[in-house]
Amino acid sequence: MNHSKFVVTQFENRNGVTSWRVDGRLHGIRIRKNFKTREEAAAEKAALEIKALQSSSGLRSIATALTEEQVRQAEALFQRVEGKSCPLSFYVDFALTNYREPEQQKSLADAITDYVAAKEREFDQDYISYPQLRRITWDLKRLEKHFRGKTVAEIPVSALVTFLESRRPGIKTFNNQRGVLGTFFKFCFHRGWVTENPILRVPHYRIRQRRGMARTLSAAQAQELMEHFATFEGGRWVPYFALCLFAGIRPGVPDGEITKLKPEDVNLDTGIIHISAEVSKVREPRKITIQPNLAVWLRTYPLSKFPIVVGNFQKRRAGFKDRFNLTHDVLRHTFISMFVAKFRSIGEAALQAGNSESIIRKHYLDLKSQTEAEAFYGIVPQLAQPAPSDALVKMPIAS
């Protein structure tokens, strides 16, 4: 330190009165003050030592109306803007001009609970499907876990981008998750829990669409598949594969169209399969023409005796899905591509498959030749009869 230690000494004045003296140096200047009492001298000594310490450490002793906590906060803010091009007052003015407090603070957990409840009501009214509800719930639970303990208004855009990128998703998955969060924060905005929808400032990636990328089976693979299941487990899998492969019904279990289809919806007399709005994924009814080979399969394995979906579907399907390359929607993709190749009508394919013409054109046009399509629609059961129906009735049928 560049100052001497201050000392307090007692002495007598010429008039015989005892005094107390504070003596020392501050920045090379001699300091000597007299006090009537030892307590006053001790207080001055302490004040001088604090002043010397503040001076040597860069601290200042000033009079202020701020509390100690406010002073500490001001010091922290000045340290944060140190080296910036603008003074602290600029950033304070900017925040006061642009920041708006939400009408009410809402915890993220409570906001998600309210939003999911609203989506459940939409599901009950048949506005969204169960897979949509399940996906929304799953994505928002992950959001809640990532930002545990925060309010909706406390989540910045940068943190949302980091969250969306945390699992290194593909571009399409990123966009889908961004869409879920976008509708959630829009819900929060309309209720005054946030002042803006932060997802609007999260980038949306443009996906270059490529034609002809739908994964399909060849006619030979389709024939091998149907020949196998004609005798496998007594043929009870045939209606499922025949309807999905030769009629393009969405094959997902437990949420696809095939699980909601009833035997009475398949009319072999009129040659029409009726897909109602309740069954359709897109909530639009459609009619599918039963092709001659499909009619043969359904007459050989009638829906009155064979289930459309067998019991314990997922577990039992896992035993053979890799053998026949049964990826998601491959049966339906095969139907659409073969239909377009045989009938050369994108519009009719869109109507029967329940897709838009643009989707058909992008993903299914010219995937198959007309010759292969003819072979595909020529796949019919062999002359061998299926196993007795009595054994089939005892098997569990999925509800």
N, C-alpha and C positions, 0 to 999 in steps of 0.2 A: 504494500500500500504506500501511497505517496503522502501520508499524513501521520503525525505523531499521535500517540495515545493520549486522550484527554484524562486529566486527573482532577480530583477535588481535594482541596486542602483547606484547613482551618487557620485563621489568623485573627489577631486583635487590631482594631483600628486605634487611632491615636486617642479617640474619645473613650476608649475602653470597651466598645461594643464588639462582640464577636461576629465575624462574617465567614462565609464559605465561598471559596474561589474556584472557578473552573478555568483550567489552564491547558493550552495545547496549541497545535498549528493545523490550519486547514488550507491546503494548496500553497503552503509556504508562508501564509499570513498568520501572525501571532494572534491567538484568541485568548482574552483574559476577561472574565466577567465575575462580579461579586454578587452574592445573594445573602439574604438575611437568614435563610434556613438551609439546612443540609438537604432537605427534600427538593427544594427549588433548584439547587445546584445539581443534584443528581438527575433531575428531569432535563435540564439544559445539556448536561454531559451526554445523556442518551440521545437527545435530538441532534447534537453536533456529530456524534458518531454515525447516526443513520444518514445524515447529510453527506458525510465523507464517504460512506459505503456506496450510496446512490451515485455519487459523482464518479467513483472509481469503476463502477460496473455499468455505467451508461444509463442508470435510472435517474428519474427526475422527481422532485418533490413539488407538487403543484396543488393549488386549491381547486376542488371540483365538486359539483353537485351530484356526480354519479356515485352509485354504490360501488363497493369493492367488486362485486360480481359483474356489474356493468363495465367497470374499468378493465377487468380481465377479458371480457368478451370483446371490447374495443381493441385491446392489444392483439387478440387472436385474429381479428378481422384485418388489421393493418399488416400482420405478418402474412396473411393469405394473399393480399394484393401487392406485396412487395415485388418489385420488378415488373409490374404490369404497366401498360402504357397510360392508363387512366387512374385518377385518384379514387379513393374509396367512395366518395360522394357520388361519383358517376354510376357505380354499380348499385348503390342504394337507390338512386333515382330511377334507374332502369327497372329494378325489381318492383318498386312502388307503382310504376307506370304499367307494367306488363303482367304482373302476377295478380291473380284473383283468387281469393279464398273460396274453396267449395262451400256450398250452402250448408252442408253438414258433413262431419267426418264420419266415414264408414269403414269399418275394418274389412280387409280383403276377404277374410273367412265368412263374415256375415253377408257381404255382397255376393259372393259365390253361392251361398246357400239360397239367397233370394232368387238369383238368376236361374239356378238349376230347378228350383220350384216352379218358376215361370215356364221353363222348357218342359217340365213334366206335365204341366197343364196343356201345353201345345201337343204333346204326345198323346195325352188322353183324348184330345179332340181330333186326333189323326192328322195334324198338320206336319209333324215330323215323324220319321221312322225311329224304331228302337235303336238301330245302329248309330243314327245321328245323335240321339240322346246319350248313348253310351260313350261315344267319342267326345262329346262336349264335356261330360262329367269327368272323364279321364284326364283330358287336357287341363281342365281347371283345377283338379286336385293337385296336379303337378305344379301349376302356377302357385297355388296356396302354399305348398310345401317349400317352394323356392323362396317366396317372400313372406315367410311366416312372421306374424306379429305386426305387419305393416298395414296402414290404411290404403285404400285404393288410390288416394291422391298422392301418396308418397312414392309411387313407382315411376321412375323417369324413363324416358324413351330409350336411353342407352342401356339401361338394365334389362328392358324388354328384349332388345336385340340380342344381348348376351344370352338371355334365357332361351330364346328361340334357336340360337345357334349352338347351344350347349351340348346337344347330342349329335352334332354334325349331320343334320337331316338332309335328304335330297331336296332339290328346289321345289318339287311339287308338295312334299310333306311340309316344308317351311311355309309355303303359301297357304296350305290347308290349316295349319296351326295358327298362322297369323289371322286367318279369317275367323276362327273360333274366338280368339282374343278380341278381334275387332268388334264383333257383335256383343261380346260381354261388356267392353268398355263403353260402347254406345248405349247399352242398357244403363250403365252407371252414370253416364253423362245426362241422360234424360231425367234421372232422379236427383241430380244436383250433387252427386258424390265426387265428381271430377269436373274441372272447368273446361276440359277438351278431351277428345278421344286421342290418346297418345299413339295408337296404332296407325293413325293417318300419317305419322312421320316415320313409320317403320317401312323400309323398302319392300316392294312387291316385285318378285322376279318374273320376268317374262319367259315363258317356256316356248321354245320353238317346236311346233308340232311336226311330227314326222309321220308320213303315211305308211301303212302296211306294217305296223309294228305289233299288231295283236298276235298273241301266241295261240296257235291252233294245232289240231291233230290232222294228220293226213287221212285220206280215205282208208288206206291200209291199216293205220293205227286205230281208226274208229271201228273198223270191222273186227280187228283183233279184240278190242275192248268189249264189243257187244257179244261176240262168240264166247268169250270167257264168262261173262255174267249170265249168259243164257242157261248155264248149268251150275254156276257158283251159288252155293247156299240155296239150291232149289229154284234159282231164277228170281228170287224176291227182290234183287236189285234192279231188274230190268226196267220197270216203269220209271224209276228215277232217271236212269241214264238215257232211256229212249226219249223222254219228254224234254230233258235238258239238251240233249244232243241233236235231236231231229225237230224240235219245236222252239228251241232257244229260250226256254223259261229260265229265269235267273236261278242258279243252283245253290246259292248259299244256305247253309243250315247252321243255326236255327232261324235266321232272319230273312232268307231269300224268298222269292215268289213261290218256289216249289213247295215250301213248307205250309203255305196258306192255300194251295190249290186243293180243291175237293174233287172226288171222282165224278160228281155230277156236272162239273165244269167242262169235262171232256166228253164231247158228243160225237160218237163214231157214226151215227146215222146222218147227221148234217155235215160231218167232216170239219167241225169247228171246235177249237178250245177257247172258252170265254175267260179272259183275264179281267176281273172286275177292278174297280178303282181301289178296293180294299186290299186286293192281292198285289196289284201293280206297285213296283218300287217308286214310280214317278206319279202315282195317284191318278193315273189316266187309264180308263178301260181300253182294251184292244181285243181283237179277234185273230187267232192264229189258225191258218189253214193246216189241217192234218194231211201231210203228204202220204202217198200210198204205202211207202215202206213203214212209216210210223203206225199206220192203221193196222198193218200186219202184226207188228210187235204187240200192240195193245189188244188185239184180238187173241193172240197166242198167250199173252200174259195179262188177262183182264183185271181192271182195277177193282172189280168186285171181289177178287180173290187175292190179289197181290197189293201190298202197300205202296203208296207213292214214295214215302220215306221210311226206311226201316228203323227199328229201335236202336238206341245206343249208336247213333250214326257216326259221330266224330271218331270215337275210339275204333270202331270197326273199319272205317274208311282209311284210317292211318295205316292199316296193314297192307294196303295195295296201292295207295295213291302215287307212290314213287315209281312203281312198276309201270303204270300207265301214264305217267307224267300229268297227273291231274292237278294242275295249278289252278289258281283262282280264275273262274269264269272261262276256262279253256273250252268247256263243252259249248257254252253259248257263243264264244268267239268262232268256233268251228262252224256252228249252224249259220251264223250271219255271213261268213265268208263264202260258204258253200252255196247259200241261197242267192247271193249276188252273182256268183259265177254261173249258176244254172239259169236264173231267170233274168239276169241283166237289168234289174230294176232296183235302183237305190231307194226310190220312194216307197215301193212295196216292202222292201226289206226293213226300212225304218218303221213303217206301220206295224208290221208283225213282230218286230223285235222290241218296239217301245223305245227307240232311239231317235235322235234327230238325223236328218239327211247329211248334215255336215260331219257328224261323227262317223257315219257309215262310210262317207267318201274318204275321210282322213285315215281310217284304220283298217278298212275291210276291202276296199276296191282292189281288184286284180291280185288278190292273194292266192286264189285258186284258179285252175283252168276249168273250162267247161267239161272236159273229159273226166277230170277228177271228181267234179261235182256230180256227174252222172253216176260214177261208181259209188259215191257216198250215198246218194238216194236210192241205190240198188241194194243196200245192205238190209237183208231180211233174215229172220231166224231160220235155222236149218230145219229139216223135216222132223228131227227128233223131238219128241214131246217133252215138255218140262216135267219136273217131279210132281207127284200127286199133290193136289191142292190142300188136302186134309192136313198135311204136315206144315203147310205154309200158314194156315190160319192161326196156329198156336204161337207163331213168332210175334214178339212185341212190335207194335206199330207206334211210330213217333206221333205224338199229339200235335 
